[in-house]
Amino acid sequence: MFGAADRAVPSQVSLTLGVRDVLVLENDSPAPLVFGQWTVLPGRASRLPFGEVGTFGFTCSARPDRREITVQVVAPPDPGAARLRWRIGELLEALRTLPVIAPVTE
């Protein structure tokens, strides 16, 4: 998400082919976002699918230093124990980064 005051723009994004192979760009800033050859208007989102493994570089107007953002697309682990370990690690990371929401009291 670009434009949100509490979020830094990363220099690298990792995706997994066949699992998480779409980069979603959300622009919450008042100005258009230019990401490589794509322009995302304020308040809009754009989906960028990746269909192959590789490392891709994009310039991004949201980075103050105008440096490149690297998108790394990796192959998923082979079926079996390696994939199970990977899925458990992904689950633990998702749980770790869940937002903390206070209980509602009436």
C-alpha distances in whole Angstrom, upper triangle without the diagonal:
4,7,7,10,10,7,9,8,10,13,14,12,15,16,19,21,22,20,16,17,14,11,8,6,5,6,7,9,13,13,13,11,13,12,16,18,15,14,11,13,11,10,10,9,11,12,14,16,18,22,23,23,23,21,19,18,16,16,12,13,10,12,15,17,17,17,16,14,16,15,18,19,22,24,25,28,31,32,34,34,31,29,29,29,25,24,26,23,20,21,22,19,17,20,19,15,16,15,19,20,23,26,27,31,33
4,6,9,10,7,8,7,10,13,14,13,17,18,21,23,25,23,19,19,16,13,10,7,6,5,6,7,10,10,10,8,11,11,14,16,14,12,10,11,10,10,10,10,12,14,15,18,20,24,25,25,24,21,19,17,15,14,10,10,7,9,12,15,14,15,15,13,16,16,19,21,24,27,27,30,34,35,37,37,34,32,33,32,28,28,29,26,23,25,25,22,20,23,22,18,19,18,21,23,26,29,30,33,35
4,6,9,8,9,9,12,15,17,17,20,22,25,27,28,26,23,23,20,16,14,11,8,6,5,4,8,9,10,9,12,13,17,19,16,14,11,11,9,10,11,12,14,17,18,22,24,27,29,29,27,25,22,20,17,16,12,11,7,10,11,15,15,16,17,16,19,19,22,24,27,30,31,34,37,39,40,40,37,35,36,35,31,31,32,29,26,27,28,24,23,25,24,20,21,19,22,23,25,28,29,32,34
4,6,6,8,10,13,16,18,17,20,22,25,27,29,26,23,23,21,17,15,12,10,8,6,7,10,12,13,12,16,16,20,22,19,17,14,14,12,11,13,13,16,18,20,23,25,29,30,30,28,26,24,22,20,19,15,14,10,12,14,17,17,19,19,17,20,20,23,25,28,31,31,33,37,38,39,39,36,34,34,33,30,29,30,28,25,25,25,22,21,22,21,17,18,16,18,19,22,25,26,29,31
4,6,8,10,14,17,19,19,22,24,28,30,31,29,25,26,24,20,18,16,13,12,9,9,12,14,16,15,18,18,22,24,22,20,18,17,14,14,17,17,20,22,23,26,28,32,33,32,31,28,26,24,22,20,17,15,12,13,13,16,18,19,20,19,22,22,25,27,30,33,33,35,39,40,41,40,38,36,36,35,32,31,31,29,26,27,27,23,22,23,22,18,19,17,18,20,22,25,26,29,31
4,7,10,13,16,18,18,21,23,26,29,30,27,24,25,23,20,18,16,14,14,11,12,15,17,19,17,20,20,23,26,24,22,20,20,17,16,18,18,21,22,23,26,27,31,32,31,30,27,26,24,22,21,18,17,13,14,15,18,19,20,21,19,21,22,24,26,28,31,31,33,37,38,39,37,35,33,33,32,29,28,28,26,24,24,23,20,19,20,18,15,16,13,15,17,19,23,24,27,30
4,7,9,12,14,14,17,19,22,25,27,24,21,22,20,16,15,13,12,12,11,12,15,16,17,15,17,17,20,23,21,20,17,18,16,16,17,16,18,19,20,23,24,27,28,27,26,23,22,21,19,18,15,15,11,11,13,16,16,17,17,15,17,18,20,22,25,28,28,30,33,35,36,35,32,30,31,29,26,26,26,23,21,22,22,18,17,19,17,14,15,14,16,18,21,25,26,29,32
4,6,9,12,12,16,18,22,25,27,24,21,22,20,16,16,14,13,13,13,13,16,17,17,15,16,15,18,21,20,19,18,19,17,18,18,17,19,20,20,22,23,27,27,26,24,21,20,18,16,15,13,13,9,9,10,12,13,13,14,12,15,16,18,21,23,27,27,29,33,35,36,35,32,30,31,29,26,26,27,24,22,23,23,19,19,21,19,15,18,17,19,22,24,28,30,33,36
4,7,9,10,14,16,20,22,24,23,19,19,17,14,13,11,12,12,12,12,16,15,15,12,13,12,15,18,17,16,15,17,16,17,17,16,16,17,17,19,20,24,24,23,21,18,16,14,13,12,9,10,7,6,9,11,11,11,11,9,11,13,16,18,21,24,25,28,31,33,35,34,31,29,30,29,25,26,27,24,21,23,23,19,19,22,20,17,19,19,22,24,27,30,32,35,38
4,5,7,10,13,17,20,22,21,17,17,16,13,13,12,14,14,16,16,20,19,18,15,15,13,15,18,17,18,17,20,19,20,19,17,17,17,16,18,18,22,21,20,18,15,14,12,12,12,10,12,10,8,11,12,12,10,10,7,9,10,12,15,18,21,22,24,28,30,32,31,27,26,28,26,23,23,24,21,19,21,21,17,18,21,19,16,19,19,22,25,28,31,33,37,40
4,7,10,14,17,20,23,21,18,18,17,14,15,14,16,17,18,18,22,20,19,16,15,13,14,17,17,18,18,21,21,22,21,19,19,18,17,19,18,21,20,18,16,13,12,10,10,10,10,12,11,8,11,11,10,8,7,5,6,9,11,14,17,20,22,24,28,30,32,31,28,27,28,26,23,24,26,22,21,23,23,20,20,23,22,19,22,23,26,29,32,35,37,40,43
4,7,10,13,16,19,18,15,14,14,12,14,14,16,18,20,20,24,22,21,17,16,13,14,18,18,19,19,22,23,23,22,19,18,17,15,16,15,18,17,15,13,10,10,9,10,12,12,15,14,12,15,14,14,11,9,6,5,6,7,11,13,17,18,20,24,26,28,28,24,23,25,23,20,21,23,19,18,21,21,17,18,22,20,18,21,22,25,28,32,35,37,40,43
4,7,10,13,16,14,11,11,11,9,11,12,14,16,19,20,23,22,21,17,16,13,14,17,17,18,18,21,22,22,20,17,16,14,13,13,12,15,15,13,12,10,10,10,11,13,13,16,14,14,17,17,16,14,11,8,6,5,6,9,11,14,16,18,22,24,26,25,22,20,22,21,17,18,20,17,15,18,19,15,16,19,18,16,19,20,24,26,30,33,35,38,41
4,7,10,13,11,9,9,10,9,12,14,17,19,22,23,27,26,24,20,20,16,17,20,19,21,20,24,24,24,22,19,17,15,13,13,11,14,13,11,10,9,10,12,13,16,16,20,18,17,21,21,20,17,14,11,8,6,5,6,8,11,12,14,18,20,22,22,18,17,19,18,14,15,17,15,12,16,17,14,15,18,18,16,19,21,24,27,31,33,35,39,42
4,6,9,8,5,5,8,8,11,14,17,20,22,24,28,27,24,21,20,17,17,19,19,21,20,24,25,24,22,18,16,13,11,10,9,11,11,9,10,10,11,13,15,18,18,21,20,20,24,24,22,20,17,13,11,7,6,5,6,9,10,13,16,18,20,20,17,15,17,17,13,14,17,15,12,15,17,14,14,18,19,17,19,22,25,27,31,33,35,39,42
4,6,5,5,6,9,11,14,17,20,23,25,28,31,30,28,24,24,20,20,22,21,24,23,27,28,27,24,21,19,15,13,11,9,10,10,8,10,12,13,16,18,21,21,25,24,24,27,27,26,23,20,17,14,11,8,5,5,6,6,9,12,14,17,17,14,12,15,15,11,12,15,14,11,14,17,15,15,19,19,19,20,23,27,29,33,34,37,40,43
4,6,6,5,9,11,15,18,21,24,27,29,32,31,28,25,24,21,20,22,21,24,24,27,29,28,25,21,18,15,13,10,7,7,7,7,10,12,13,17,18,22,23,26,25,26,29,29,27,25,21,18,15,12,10,6,6,5,6,10,12,14,17,19,16,13,16,17,14,14,17,17,14,17,20,18,18,22,23,22,23,26,30,32,35,37,39,43,45
4,6,6,9,12,15,19,22,25,28,30,33,32,30,27,26,23,23,24,23,25,25,28,29,28,25,21,19,15,14,10,9,8,9,10,13,16,17,20,21,25,25,28,28,28,32,32,30,28,25,21,19,15,13,10,9,8,7,11,12,13,16,18,16,13,16,17,14,13,17,17,15,17,20,19,18,22,23,22,23,26,30,31,35,36,38,42,44
4,6,9,12,14,17,20,24,26,29,32,31,29,26,26,22,23,24,23,25,24,27,28,26,24,20,18,15,14,11,11,11,12,12,15,17,18,21,22,25,25,28,26,27,31,31,29,27,24,21,19,15,13,10,10,9,8,11,13,13,16,17,15,12,14,15,12,10,14,14,11,13,16,15,14,18,20,19,20,23,26,28,31,33,35,38,41
4,6,8,10,14,16,20,22,25,28,28,25,22,22,19,20,21,20,22,21,24,25,23,21,17,15,12,11,9,9,11,12,12,14,15,15,18,18,21,21,24,23,23,27,27,26,24,21,17,16,12,11,9,10,10,10,13,16,17,19,20,17,14,16,17,13,12,15,15,11,13,16,14,13,17,18,17,18,21,24,26,30,31,33,37,39
4,7,10,13,16,19,22,25,28,27,24,21,20,17,17,18,17,20,19,22,24,23,20,16,14,10,9,6,5,7,9,9,11,13,13,15,16,19,19,22,22,22,26,27,24,23,19,16,14,10,10,7,9,10,10,14,17,18,21,22,19,17,19,19,16,15,19,18,15,17,20,18,17,21,22,20,21,23,27,29,33,34,36,40,42
4,6,10,13,16,19,21,24,23,21,18,17,14,15,16,14,16,15,19,20,19,16,12,10,6,5,4,6,9,11,12,14,14,13,15,15,18,17,20,19,20,24,25,23,22,18,15,14,11,11,10,12,14,14,18,20,22,24,25,23,20,22,22,19,18,21,20,16,19,21,19,17,21,22,20,21,22,26,28,31,33,35,38,41
4,6,10,13,16,18,21,20,17,14,14,11,13,14,12,14,13,16,17,17,14,10,8,6,5,6,8,11,13,14,14,13,12,13,12,15,14,16,16,17,21,21,19,18,15,12,12,9,11,10,13,15,16,20,23,24,27,27,24,22,24,24,20,19,22,20,17,19,21,18,17,21,21,19,20,21,25,26,30,32,34,37,40
4,6,10,13,15,18,18,15,13,13,11,14,15,12,13,11,13,14,13,10,7,6,4,6,9,11,15,17,18,18,17,15,16,14,16,14,16,15,17,20,22,20,19,17,14,14,12,14,14,17,19,19,23,26,27,29,30,27,24,26,26,22,21,23,22,18,20,22,19,17,21,21,18,19,19,23,24,28,30,31,35,37
4,6,10,12,15,14,12,9,10,9,12,13,10,10,8,10,11,11,8,5,5,6,8,11,13,17,19,20,19,18,15,15,13,13,11,12,11,14,17,19,17,17,15,12,14,12,16,16,19,22,23,26,29,30,33,33,30,28,29,29,25,24,26,25,21,23,24,21,19,22,23,19,20,20,24,25,28,31,32,35,37
4,6,9,12,12,11,9,11,11,15,15,12,11,8,9,8,7,6,4,7,9,11,14,17,21,23,23,23,21,19,18,16,16,13,13,11,14,17,20,18,19,18,15,17,16,19,20,23,25,25,29,32,33,35,35,33,30,31,31,27,26,28,26,22,24,25,22,20,22,23,19,19,19,22,23,26,28,29,32,34
4,6,8,8,8,7,10,11,14,15,12,10,6,7,5,5,6,6,9,12,14,17,20,23,25,26,25,23,21,19,16,15,12,11,9,13,15,18,16,18,18,16,18,18,21,22,26,28,29,32,35,36,39,39,36,33,34,34,30,29,31,29,26,27,28,25,23,25,25,21,21,20,24,24,27,30,30,33,35
4,7,9,9,9,13,14,18,19,16,13,10,9,6,5,8,9,12,15,17,21,23,27,29,29,28,26,24,22,19,18,15,13,11,14,16,19,18,20,20,18,21,21,24,25,28,31,31,34,37,38,40,40,38,35,36,35,32,31,32,30,27,27,28,25,23,25,25,21,21,19,22,22,25,27,28,31,32
4,5,7,8,12,14,17,18,16,13,10,9,6,7,10,11,14,17,19,23,25,29,30,31,29,27,24,22,19,17,13,11,9,12,14,17,16,19,19,18,21,22,25,27,30,33,33,37,40,41,43,43,40,38,39,38,34,34,35,33,30,30,31,28,26,28,27,23,24,22,24,25,27,30,30,33,35
4,7,9,13,15,19,19,17,13,11,8,5,8,11,13,16,19,21,25,27,31,33,33,32,30,27,25,21,19,16,13,11,15,15,19,18,21,22,21,24,25,28,30,33,36,37,40,43,44,47,46,44,41,42,41,38,37,38,36,33,34,35,31,30,32,31,27,27,25,28,28,30,33,32,35,37
4,6,10,13,16,16,14,10,9,7,6,9,11,13,15,18,20,24,26,29,31,32,30,28,25,22,18,16,13,10,10,13,14,17,15,18,19,19,22,23,27,28,32,35,36,39,42,44,46,46,43,41,42,41,38,37,39,37,33,35,35,32,30,33,32,28,29,27,30,30,33,36,36,39,40
4,7,10,13,13,10,7,6,5,5,9,9,11,12,15,17,20,23,26,28,29,27,25,22,20,16,14,11,9,9,13,14,17,15,17,17,17,20,21,24,26,29,32,34,37,40,42,44,44,41,39,40,40,36,36,38,35,32,34,35,31,30,32,32,28,29,28,31,31,34,37,37,40,42
4,6,10,10,8,6,5,6,7,10,10,10,10,13,14,18,20,23,25,25,24,21,18,16,12,11,7,6,7,10,12,14,12,14,14,13,16,17,21,22,26,29,30,34,37,38,41,41,38,36,37,37,33,33,35,32,29,31,32,28,27,30,29,26,27,26,29,30,33,36,36,40,42
4,6,7,6,4,6,9,11,14,12,12,11,13,13,17,18,22,23,23,22,19,16,13,10,8,6,5,8,10,13,14,11,12,12,12,15,15,19,21,25,28,29,33,36,38,40,41,37,35,37,37,33,33,35,33,30,32,33,29,28,32,31,28,29,28,32,33,36,39,40,43,45
4,6,5,6,8,11,13,15,13,12,10,12,10,14,15,18,19,20,18,16,12,10,6,6,5,7,8,10,13,14,11,11,9,9,11,12,15,17,21,24,26,29,32,34,37,37,34,32,34,33,30,30,32,30,27,29,30,27,26,29,29,26,27,27,31,32,36,38,39,43,45
4,6,8,11,14,16,19,16,15,12,13,11,14,14,17,18,18,16,14,10,8,5,5,6,9,11,12,15,15,11,11,9,9,11,11,15,16,20,23,26,29,32,34,37,37,34,32,35,34,30,31,33,31,28,31,32,29,28,32,31,28,30,30,34,36,39,42,43,46,49
4,7,10,13,16,18,16,15,12,13,11,14,15,17,19,20,18,16,13,11,8,9,10,11,14,15,18,18,14,15,13,13,14,14,18,19,22,25,27,31,34,36,39,40,36,34,37,36,33,33,36,34,31,33,35,31,31,34,34,31,32,33,36,37,41,43,44,48,50
4,7,10,13,15,12,11,9,10,9,12,14,17,19,21,19,18,14,13,10,10,10,11,13,15,18,19,15,16,14,13,15,15,18,19,22,25,27,31,33,35,38,39,36,33,36,35,32,31,34,32,29,31,33,30,28,32,32,29,30,30,33,34,38,40,41,45,46
4,6,10,12,10,10,9,11,12,15,17,21,22,24,23,21,17,16,12,12,10,10,11,14,17,18,15,17,16,15,17,17,21,22,25,28,30,33,36,38,41,41,38,36,38,37,34,33,36,34,30,32,34,31,29,32,32,29,29,29,33,33,37,39,39,43,45
4,7,8,6,6,6,10,11,15,18,21,23,25,24,22,19,17,14,13,11,11,11,14,17,19,16,18,17,16,18,17,21,22,25,28,29,33,35,37,40,40,37,35,36,36,32,32,34,32,29,30,32,29,27,30,30,26,27,26,29,30,33,35,36,39,41
4,6,6,8,9,13,15,18,21,25,27,28,27,26,22,21,17,16,14,12,12,16,18,21,18,20,20,19,21,21,25,25,29,31,32,36,39,40,43,43,40,38,39,39,35,34,36,35,31,32,34,31,29,31,31,28,28,27,30,30,33,35,35,39,40
4,5,8,11,15,17,21,23,27,29,30,29,27,24,23,19,18,15,13,12,16,17,21,19,21,21,20,23,22,26,27,30,33,34,37,40,41,43,44,41,38,39,39,36,34,36,34,31,32,33,30,28,30,30,26,26,25,27,27,30,32,32,35,37
4,7,10,14,17,20,23,27,29,30,30,28,25,24,21,20,17,16,14,18,20,23,21,23,23,21,24,23,26,27,30,32,32,36,39,40,42,42,40,37,38,37,34,33,34,33,29,30,31,28,26,28,28,24,24,22,25,25,27,29,29,32,34
4,7,10,13,17,20,23,26,27,27,26,23,22,19,19,16,15,15,18,21,23,21,23,22,20,22,21,24,24,27,29,30,33,36,37,39,40,37,35,36,36,32,31,33,31,28,28,30,27,25,27,28,24,24,23,26,26,29,31,31,34,35
4,7,10,13,16,20,22,24,24,23,20,20,17,17,15,15,14,17,20,23,20,21,20,18,19,18,20,20,24,26,26,30,32,33,36,36,34,31,32,32,29,27,29,28,24,25,27,24,22,25,26,22,22,21,25,25,28,30,31,34,36
4,7,10,13,16,19,21,21,20,17,17,15,16,14,15,15,18,21,23,20,20,18,16,17,15,18,18,21,23,24,28,30,31,34,35,32,29,31,31,28,27,29,28,24,26,28,25,23,26,27,23,23,24,27,28,31,33,34,37,39
4,6,10,13,16,17,18,18,16,16,15,16,15,17,17,19,23,24,21,21,19,16,16,14,16,15,18,20,21,24,27,28,31,32,29,26,28,28,25,24,26,25,22,23,26,23,21,24,25,22,23,23,27,28,32,33,34,38,40
4,7,10,12,14,15,14,12,13,12,14,14,17,17,18,22,23,20,19,16,14,14,11,13,12,16,17,19,23,25,26,30,31,28,25,27,28,24,23,26,25,22,24,26,23,22,25,26,23,24,25,29,30,34,36,37,41,43
4,7,10,12,13,14,12,14,14,17,17,20,20,21,25,26,23,22,18,16,15,11,12,11,13,15,16,20,22,23,27,28,25,22,25,25,22,21,24,24,20,22,25,23,21,25,26,24,25,26,30,31,35,37,38,42,44
4,6,8,9,11,10,13,13,17,18,21,21,22,26,25,23,21,18,15,13,10,10,8,10,12,14,17,19,21,25,26,23,21,23,24,20,20,24,23,20,22,25,23,22,26,26,24,26,28,32,33,37,39,40,44,47
4,7,9,12,12,15,16,20,21,24,25,25,29,29,26,24,21,18,16,12,12,9,11,11,13,16,18,20,23,25,22,20,23,24,21,21,24,24,21,24,26,24,24,28,29,27,28,31,34,36,40,41,43,47,49
4,6,9,10,14,16,20,21,25,26,26,29,28,26,24,20,18,15,12,10,7,8,9,12,15,16,19,22,24,21,19,22,23,20,20,24,23,21,24,26,24,24,28,29,28,29,32,35,37,41,43,45,49,51
4,7,9,13,16,20,21,25,25,25,28,27,25,22,19,16,13,10,8,5,5,6,10,13,15,18,21,22,18,17,21,21,17,19,22,21,19,22,24,22,23,27,27,26,28,31,34,37,40,42,44,48,51
4,6,10,13,17,19,23,23,22,26,24,22,19,16,14,10,8,6,5,7,9,13,15,17,21,24,24,21,20,23,23,19,21,24,22,20,24,26,23,24,28,28,26,29,31,35,37,41,43,45,49,52
4,7,10,14,16,20,20,19,22,21,19,16,12,10,7,6,4,6,9,12,15,17,20,23,26,26,23,22,25,24,20,22,25,22,21,24,26,23,24,27,27,25,28,30,33,36,40,42,44,48,51
4,7,10,13,16,17,17,20,18,16,13,10,8,6,5,6,8,11,14,18,20,23,26,29,29,26,24,27,27,23,24,27,25,23,26,27,24,25,28,28,26,28,30,33,36,39,42,44,48,50
4,7,10,13,15,13,16,15,12,10,6,6,5,6,9,11,15,18,21,24,27,29,32,32,28,27,30,29,25,27,29,27,24,28,29,25,26,29,28,26,29,30,33,36,39,42,44,47,50
4,6,10,11,11,14,13,10,9,5,5,6,8,11,14,17,20,23,26,29,32,34,34,31,29,32,31,27,28,31,28,26,29,30,26,26,30,29,26,28,29,33,35,38,41,42,46,49
4,7,9,8,11,10,7,6,4,6,9,11,14,17,21,24,26,29,32,35,38,38,34,33,35,34,30,31,33,30,28,31,31,28,28,31,30,27,29,30,33,35,38,41,43,46,49
4,5,6,9,9,6,7,6,7,10,12,16,18,22,25,27,30,33,36,38,38,34,33,35,34,30,31,32,30,27,30,30,27,26,29,28,25,27,27,30,32,35,38,39,43,45
4,6,7,9,6,9,9,10,14,16,19,22,25,29,30,34,37,39,41,41,38,36,38,37,33,33,35,32,30,32,32,29,28,31,30,27,28,28,31,32,35,38,39,43,45
4,6,9,7,9,10,10,14,15,19,21,25,28,30,32,36,38,40,40,36,35,36,35,31,31,33,30,27,29,30,26,25,28,27,23,25,24,27,29,32,35,36,39,41
4,5,5,7,8,9,12,15,18,21,24,28,29,32,35,38,39,39,35,34,36,34,31,31,32,29,27,29,29,25,25,28,26,23,25,25,28,30,33,36,37,40,43
4,5,8,11,12,15,18,21,24,27,31,33,35,39,41,43,42,39,37,39,37,34,34,35,32,30,32,32,28,28,31,29,25,28,27,29,31,34,37,39,42,44
4,5,9,11,14,17,20,24,27,30,32,35,38,41,43,42,38,37,39,37,34,35,36,33,31,33,33,29,29,32,30,27,30,29,32,34,37,40,42,45,47
4,7,9,13,16,19,22,25,29,31,34,37,40,42,41,38,36,38,37,33,34,36,33,30,33,33,29,29,32,31,28,30,30,33,35,38,41,42,45,48
4,7,10,13,16,19,22,26,28,31,34,37,39,38,35,34,36,34,31,32,33,30,28,31,31,27,28,31,29,27,29,29,32,35,38,41,43,46,49
4,6,10,13,16,19,23,25,28,31,34,36,35,32,31,33,32,28,29,31,28,26,29,29,26,26,30,28,26,28,29,32,34,38,41,42,46,49
4,7,10,13,16,20,22,24,28,30,33,32,29,27,30,28,25,26,28,25,22,25,26,22,23,26,25,22,25,25,29,31,35,38,39,43,46
4,6,10,13,16,19,21,24,27,30,29,26,25,27,26,22,23,26,23,21,24,25,21,22,25,24,22,25,26,30,32,36,38,40,44,47
4,6,10,13,15,18,22,24,27,27,23,22,24,23,20,21,23,20,18,22,23,19,20,23,23,21,23,25,28,31,34,37,39,43,45
4,6,10,12,15,18,21,23,23,20,19,21,20,17,18,21,18,17,20,21,18,19,23,22,21,24,26,29,32,35,38,40,44,47
4,7,9,13,15,18,21,21,18,16,19,19,15,17,20,18,16,19,21,18,19,23,23,21,24,26,30,32,36,38,40,44,47
4,6,9,12,15,18,18,14,13,16,16,13,14,17,16,14,18,20,18,19,22,22,22,24,27,30,33,36,38,41,45,47
4,7,9,12,15,16,12,11,15,15,12,13,17,16,15,18,20,19,20,23,24,23,25,28,32,34,38,40,42,46,48
4,7,9,11,12,10,7,11,12,9,10,13,13,12,15,17,17,17,20,21,22,23,27,30,32,36,37,40,43,46
4,6,9,9,6,5,9,9,7,9,12,12,12,15,17,17,18,21,22,23,24,28,31,33,37,38,41,44,47
4,6,8,6,6,9,11,10,12,14,15,15,18,20,20,21,24,25,26,28,31,34,36,40,41,43,47,50
4,7,7,5,8,10,10,11,13,15,15,17,19,20,21,23,25,26,27,31,34,36,39,40,42,46,48
4,6,6,6,9,10,11,12,14,16,17,19,20,21,23,24,26,27,31,33,36,39,39,42,45,48
4,6,5,6,9,10,11,12,14,15,16,18,20,21,22,24,26,30,32,34,37,38,41,44,47
4,5,5,6,9,10,11,12,14,15,17,18,20,21,23,25,28,31,33,36,37,40,44,47
4,5,5,6,9,10,10,12,14,15,16,18,20,21,23,26,29,31,34,35,38,41,44
4,5,5,6,9,10,11,12,14,15,17,18,20,21,25,27,29,32,33,36,39,42
4,6,5,6,9,10,11,12,14,15,16,18,20,24,26,29,31,33,36,39,42
4,5,5,6,9,10,11,12,14,15,17,19,22,25,27,30,32,35,38,41
4,5,5,6,9,10,10,12,14,15,17,20,23,25,28,29,32,35,38
4,5,5,6,9,10,11,12,14,16,19,21,24,27,28,31,34,37
4,5,5,6,9,10,10,12,14,18,20,23,26,28,31,34,37
4,6,5,6,9,10,11,12,16,19,21,25,26,29,32,36
4,5,5,6,9,10,11,15,17,19,22,23,26,29,33
4,5,5,6,9,10,14,15,18,21,22,26,29,32
4,5,5,6,9,12,14,18,21,23,26,29,32
4,5,5,6,10,13,15,19,20,23,27,30
4,5,5,9,11,13,16,18,21,24,27
4,6,9,10,13,16,18,22,25,28
4,6,9,12,15,18,21,24,27
4,6,9,12,15,17,21,24
4,6,10,12,15,18,22
4,7,10,13,16,19
4,6,9,12,15
4,6,9,13
4,6,10
4,7
4
